[in-house]
């Protein structure tokens, strides 16, 4: 049964191959993501990961880990607080914020932290429709 305050954590990282694949599939070929020289010349000093690639960890978790049997993703809000980089370990943290049992919906707080620095890189929320038996 889902309860307010339940927390799920997942450590992950991305490779440059992941970023290049995302650029190809999404069509976002901004040099900041895929060109080493452009990344090095940027304010970040190296290439950065696409924000939505970093946030895609939530889709993975809701689709395969967090009460995954029958979730329907209804909304995801994200704010990108800091850039993300390849080869860095991150931790996604999903926390049950509110439950709407009459509609079988759950609002989750969604966050990504840099494992080494503990800095928040992504913050937001997701609304999912869950199977009835998970909500009450």
C-alpha positions, 0 to 999 in steps of 0.5 A: 500500500502506498503511503505519504512519505514513502521514498524510493531511490535509484543510483544511475549515470549516463555515458556519452554514447547515451547522450549521442543516442538521445541527441539522434532520437530527439533531434536535439543536436545542440553542440553543448551536448555532443561536441567536445570542443563546444562543451569545453568552450562553454561556461560548463567546461565540458559537454552537458547532458540533455535536461530531459535525458537526465529527467528520463530516469523518472520514466524508468522508475515509474515504469519498472520499479515504483508500483510499476504494474499499471501506472499511467503517467499523467504529469511531470514537472521538472526544474533543472537546477544544475547541469548534469555530466556523463560519467557522474553518479546521480541518485534519483529520489521519488517521494510520495507527496499526496494521495488522491484515493478517489481517483487512484492518483498519487503525486510524487516529489521527484529529485535528482542529486549528484552523489558526490557533491549532494547537490540537487540537479533536478527537482519537480513532481509527477502525477500518476494514476495507480491501480486501485489496490496500491492506493488504499 
